[in-house]
């Protein structure tokens, strides 16, 4: 029922045939031209032996556009450059094997899987690997995600926190351990799991936990 309360007409074969006759151009270069162009030979609800002859004009297919790939923004790091990055990462406890290769984009240093390099330029990726660091004048600023994924908790610079100190770390606060670490660059761990990289300044450990990840409140059960 329509809004006015009138019942809409039910589509019928006769209505469809009338629509075809009124709106479609009939061109029939076939042996049935005479029967198809006769005004009394179109199919109606009562004519069961007649047929509507309609020539359909197919649309021409659109030309296929070739896919043009943009230039790959990363370049591989090899030789001395790759060795320098690897040594700097190993010094703070970040380790990886030969299955990951170093690539660079401007000041960003990334790790890509070696097995996927053959697909570069053939497949478009939204995120190909893991961002390792950003270079600056004094060295490298290691990314927190790379630290969690690659850090070795048994490294010589690893520093184990207590549960209370780990809570302070996750709250974004500096740590004041009873016995400060000997090294200036520290890999902070809790229950032998990496929490992040930090620097020792005097007797405190400067918190470097990302601000957007900071949490308040009680974080560990059983810790008063």
C-alpha positions in Angstrom: 0.0 0.0 0.0 1.2 3.5 -0.8 1.1 6.5 1.5 -2.3 7.6 -0.1 -3.9 4.3 0.6 -4.1 3.3 -3.1 -2.9 -0.2 -4.0 0.0 -0.2 -6.4 -0.6 -2.2 -9.7 0.9 -5.6 -9.7 3.6 -6.0 -12.5 2.3 -8.4 -15.2 3.9 -9.7 -18.4 1.6 -7.5 -20.4 2.9 -4.4 -18.6 6.5 -5.5 -19.2 5.8 -6.0 -22.9 4.3 -2.5 -23.2 7.3 -1.1 -21.5 9.6 -2.9 -23.9 7.6 -1.6 -26.9 7.6 2.0 -25.7 11.1 2.5 -24.5 13.4 0.1 -26.4 14.4 0.6 -30.0 13.5 -2.4 -32.1 16.1 -3.3 -34.7 15.8 -6.9 -35.9 18.2 -7.7 -38.8 17.0 -11.3 -38.5 14.7 -13.5 -40.6 11.9 -12.6 -38.2 12.1 -9.0 -39.2 8.6 -9.0 -40.7 7.0 -10.7 -37.8 8.8 -8.6 -35.2 8.0 -5.2 -36.8 4.4 -6.0 -37.3 2.2 -4.0 -34.9 0.1 -7.1 -34.2 2.8 -9.6 -33.5 4.1 -8.5 -30.1 3.5 -10.7 -27.2 0.5 -9.9 -25.0 -1.2 -11.7 -22.2 -3.5 -13.4 -24.7 -1.0 -14.1 -27.5 0.8 -17.3 -26.5 2.2 -18.1 -29.9 3.9 -14.8 -30.7 7.3 -13.5 -29.4 8.8 -10.1 -28.9 12.0 -9.7 -30.9 14.2 -7.2 -29.3 17.8 -6.6 -30.3 20.0 -5.6 -27.3 22.9 -3.3 -28.0 25.8 -4.4 -25.7 27.8 -1.8 -24.0 31.4 -1.5 -25.2 33.7 -2.6 -22.4 35.7 0.2 -20.8 39.4 0.1 -21.5 41.4 -1.5 -18.8 43.7 0.8 -16.9 47.1 -0.4 -16.2 48.2 -0.3 -12.5 51.0 2.1 -12.0 53.0 1.4 -8.9 54.7 4.3 -7.1 58.4 4.1 -6.2 59.1 2.0 -3.2 60.1 4.5 -0.5 62.6 2.2 1.3 66.2 1.4 0.5 68.1 -1.5 1.9 70.9 -0.9 4.4 74.0 -2.9 3.6 77.7 -2.9 4.5 78.9 -0.5 7.1 75.5 1.2 7.6 73.8 -2.0 8.4 76.7 -3.0 10.7 76.5 0.3 12.6 72.8 0.0 13.2 73.1 -3.7 14.3 76.0 -2.9 16.7 74.1 0.0 18.3 71.0 -2.1 18.7 72.9 -5.0 20.2 74.5 -2.6 22.7 71.1 -1.9 24.3 69.8 -5.5 24.1 67.9 -5.6 20.8 68.7 -8.7 18.8 67.5 -10.3 15.5 68.6 -13.0 13.1 69.3 -13.2 9.4 65.6 -13.6 8.6 65.2 -9.9 9.1 66.9 -7.2 7.0 67.4 -3.5 7.6 65.7 -0.9 5.4 65.7 2.8 5.6 63.3 5.6 4.7 64.7 9.1 5.4 65.5 9.0 9.1 63.5 5.8 9.9 65.1 2.4 10.2 62.9 -0.6 9.6 63.2 -4.4 9.8 61.6 -6.4 6.9 61.2 -10.1 6.6 63.8 -11.5 4.1 61.2 -13.9 2.5 59.0 -11.0 1.5 61.5 -9.0 -0.4 60.7 -10.8 -3.7 57.2 -9.4 -3.5 58.3 -5.8 -3.2 57.0 -3.9 -6.3 54.5 -6.6 -7.1 52.2 -6.4 -4.0 51.1 -3.3 -2.2 51.5 -3.5 1.5 50.0 -1.3 4.2 52.7 -2.2 6.8 55.6 -4.4 5.7 57.7 -4.8 8.8 58.5 -3.3 12.2 59.8 0.2 12.7 63.1 -0.2 14.6 64.4 3.3 15.3 64.7 6.9 14.1 68.2 8.3 13.6 69.3 11.6 15.0 72.5 13.5 15.6 73.4 11.5 18.8 72.5 8.1 17.6 69.1 6.2 17.4 65.8 6.6 19.2 64.6 3.0 19.5 60.9 2.4 19.1 59.0 0.9 22.0 57.3 -1.7 19.9 60.6 -2.9 18.6 62.0 -3.1 22.1 59.2 -5.3 23.3 59.5 -7.6 20.3 63.3 -7.8 20.0 64.8 -7.2 23.5 66.8 -10.0 25.1 65.9 -10.1 28.9 69.2 -11.8 29.7 71.3 -9.0 28.2 74.1 -7.5 30.3 72.2 -4.2 30.7 68.9 -5.8 31.7 67.6 -4.4 35.0 64.9 -6.4 36.8 62.2 -4.3 38.6 60.1 -5.3 41.6 56.3 -5.4 41.3 55.9 -2.0 42.9 58.6 -0.5 40.7 56.9 -2.1 37.6 53.7 -0.4 38.6 55.5 2.9 38.8 57.0 2.3 35.4 53.5 1.7 33.8 52.3 4.9 35.5 54.9 6.8 33.7 57.0 7.7 36.8 60.7 7.6 37.2 62.2 4.6 39.2 64.3 5.1 42.3 65.8 1.6 42.9 67.6 0.8 46.1 70.6 -0.3 44.0 70.9 1.7 40.8 72.1 -0.1 37.7 75.8 0.3 36.7 75.1 1.1 33.0 73.7 4.3 31.7 71.5 2.6 29.1 69.2 0.1 30.8 66.8 -2.5 29.5 64.0 -2.5 32.1 62.4 -5.9 32.8 59.8 -7.4 35.1 59.5 -11.2 35.6 62.2 -11.4 32.9 60.0 -9.7 30.3 61.1 -6.5 28.6 59.2 -3.3 29.6 61.3 -0.8 27.7 64.6 1.0 27.4 65.6 3.7 29.8 68.5 5.9 30.9 70.1 6.0 34.4 70.4 9.6 35.6 72.3 9.6 38.9 70.4 7.3 41.2 67.1 7.2 39.3 65.9 5.5 36.1 64.3 8.0 33.8 60.9 6.7 32.6 60.6 6.4 28.8 57.3 4.5 28.6 55.1 6.0 25.9 52.7 8.6 27.3 49.7 7.2 25.4 50.2 3.8 27.1 50.4 5.1 30.7 47.9 3.5 33.1 46.9 4.5 36.6 45.4 2.5 39.5 46.3 -0.9 40.7 47.9 -2.9 38.0 49.0 -6.2 39.6 46.9 -8.4 41.9 48.4 -9.2 45.2 50.6 -6.1 45.3 49.8 -3.8 48.2 
